[in-house]
Amino acid sequence: MDHSEEERIKKYYAWREQNVQIWKNINLASLLICQQLECKIVEFLNKTNLDLKKSKILDIGCGKGWYLREFVQYGMLPKNCFGIDLINQRISEAQQLSPNMNFVCGNAEKIEFPNESFDLVSQFTCFSSILDMEMRKNIAIEMKRVLKPKGWIIWYDMNGNLKRDNYQGISIVGIKELFSSGDGSFHKVTLHGRLAEILLKFCPAVAALIQDMKIFNNCILAFIQKQ
C-alpha cells in the first residue's frame, strides 16, 4: 500500500473539484456521454440473467454515489448497493445523498468484505487516476476476490492513449492482464469531452452521430465475467 500515491490522488481530486467543470450534471457534453454509457449498461444488464432486486454491487472509487444511484434506477435495491472511496469528503456527501446505501472510506487494495460477496463489482474512471502499477494490480485482485463466480466486473475508463501528469488510461490488453479476463466484451465509447462541447454548441445532432461512429471516442466500457 503506497501512502504517497494515496496522498497524490487526494490532492489531485481536491484540485479537480475546484477546477474541472465538464463532468458537472448541468454540462451538455457530460449528459451526452452519460446517456450513451447508460444505454450500453442497460443493454448489458438485459442480456444477463441477474435478478437485480436480489443482486449486490460494489462500486470502487464510488465518489458521491452517482453510479450506484443509477443502478437503483435499473432495479437494484439501495440496501444492496455498496461503495468505497479513498476521499472522506466524497463518502460523507454520498452518505448524505443516499443514506439507505452502504459507503466506506478506504483504500480498495484492502476491501473489508468476505470472498464472493457481490454479483457485480464496478469501477468508473478510478483506475486511470492511479499511476502506481502495484496499486492497480492489488485493487484488481481484491475486485476479483469479492466477486461471486459468474459475477461481472463493469469497467469504464480512459483508454491507453490518454496520459497526463495525474492520470493514465489503460488499453484493452491492459484490462485483460489485470483481470486475467475470462468471458468479456469491450466497447469503445465516449466522445472526447472538448470535442463534444464544441459540437453540441454548434450542431448537437452531429455530436451524437460522431460518438456512435467511435472514431473520436476515448474510453473503454468492458463487461468481464468471473469464471
N, C-alpha and C positions, 0 to 999 in steps of 0.2 A: 504494500500500500504506500504510494508515493504522496506524502503530505505536501510537498512543494507543487505537485501537479494539482492537487485539490485547491490550494490557495490561488494558483494561476487561474483555474476555472472560475472560482468565486469572484475574483477581481474582474475577469473578462465579462461575466454576466452582469455584474454591477454596472460596468460601463455600458453594456448593451441596453440595459433597462432605461438609461437616460438618453442614449444617442441613436438607437436603431428604431425606426418607426414603421418600416414596411410590414411587419407582422401584426400590427395593431388591427383589431377587428374592423375598424372603420375604413381600412385601406382596401380599395377595389382590387388591387393586384393580389393581395393575400386572400381575398374572397374567391377570386378565380382559381387560385392554386388549391385552396381548401376544398372547393366544390369538386374538382377533379379527383383529389385524393379520397374524398368521402365516397364518391361513386365507385371507385376501384375497390375500396374496402367492403362496401355493401355487396358488390358483385362477388367478392371472395367469400364473405360470410354466407351468402345464399347458396354457394356451391358445397359448403361443408355440411356435415350432419350434426353440428353443435347445437345443443339446446341452450340458447343464450340465457334463458332465465335460470338455468342451473349451472352455468359456466362461471368460472372465476378468471379474472385478468389482473396481471401485474404490469404496470407501466414504469419503465426505467427512465429516470430523468423526467418525472411527470410534470415538473413545473407547477403551475397553479391548477392542474387537473383538467385542462381543456379537453384533451383527447378522451379521458375517462368519461367525461360528461357526454361526449359524442357516442360512446359505446352504450351508455344508458338509453340514448335515443334509438339505438339499434335494437334494444330489447333486453340488455343486461340489467341486473338489479344493483342498485348503489352499494348494498352491503357486500356484494361480490367483487367490487372494484377496489384495487389496491394500487398505491403509488409510492415510489421512493425518489427522493431528490436530495442532492448534496447541499442545497441552499435553504437555510432555515426560513428566510423570509417568504420564499415561494411556498413552502409547506404550510406556513401559517396562513397565507392567503387561500391556499387550496382548502384547508380545513374550514375556513370561514365561508367560502363559497359552496362547499359540499360537505357539510358536517355528517352526512349519512354515509360517506365513503371512508376509506381507511388510508391514512397517509403517515409516512415515517420519514424523518430526516436522516440521511446516512449515505455512506459510500456503497454503491452497488457491487463492489468487489466482495462484499460480505453481506449477503441478504439473509435477514433473520426469519426465514421461513423454512419449513421442512422440505425434504425432497418431494418432487412430484406433487406440488400443491396447486398448480394453476393449469387451466386449459389453454390460456393464451398468455404470452409474455410479449410485450410490445416495447419499441423504442422509436421515438420520433426526434430526429436530429440531436440525439445525445452523443453518439459515438464520434461524430465529426468534431465535437468540442473537446475530445480527449486526444492529446498528442502523444501521450505515453503508450507505447505499444503493449507493454505488460499489463497496464490497467485495462486496456481494451480486451485483451485475452482473458483476464481474470473475470471481468464482468460477463463476457460471453459464456464462460464456464458456469457461472452462477445462474445465468438465464436458462441454460440447458438443465441444470440440476433441479431447479424448482418447477420445471415444466413437466407435465404428465406425458407418458408415452402416447404418441399420436397427437399430442398437442401441437400448437402452432406458434411460431415466432412471427410477429408482424414487425417488419423493419422498414423505416422510411428515413432516408438520409441523403446527403450530397454525394455525388459520385466522385471517383478518384481524381478527376481533372481539376477539382476546386481545392485550392490551398492558399491560406493566408497565415498571418502571424499567429492567430488564435484558433484556427480550425483547419482540418484536413479531411477531405472526402475519402470515401472508401469505394473501391471498384467492386464489381460483382465477384471477381476472383477473390478479392479480399474478404468479402462477406462469407463466401463458401469456406474459406480457410478458417475463419473464426468459428464457424458452427459445424464444421465437417459435414456440410449440407447433405441431407438425405433428399427426399422429395421436396421440390420447391418451385416457385415461379418468380421471375424477376421482370420488372416493368420500368421503363424509362419514363419518368413523369416530371411535372413541374417546370413550366416555362420560367426562364431566368427572370428574377424579380424586377430588375431595372427595365428589361425589355417589355415585360408585362405592363409596367406602369406607363411606358411611352405609348404602347399600342392601345391600351384602354383609354388613354387621354384623347387619341385622335380617331381610333377605329375599333371599338370594343368587339365587334363581331369577328374581326381578323385575329384578335388575341386568342380567343378560344379555338379557332381553326388551326393556328400555328402550334398551339400547345398540343392539340390532337395529332399533329404531324410528327412530333417528338424531336425534330431536328435541333431545336434550341433548348430542350429540356435538360435539366442539370441535376436531377435527383433519381434515386432508385427506390422503388417500393417492392419489397420482397415478402413472400409468404413461404416459410420454411417449416416443414413438419418434422417433428422428432420421431425417430424410429424406436 
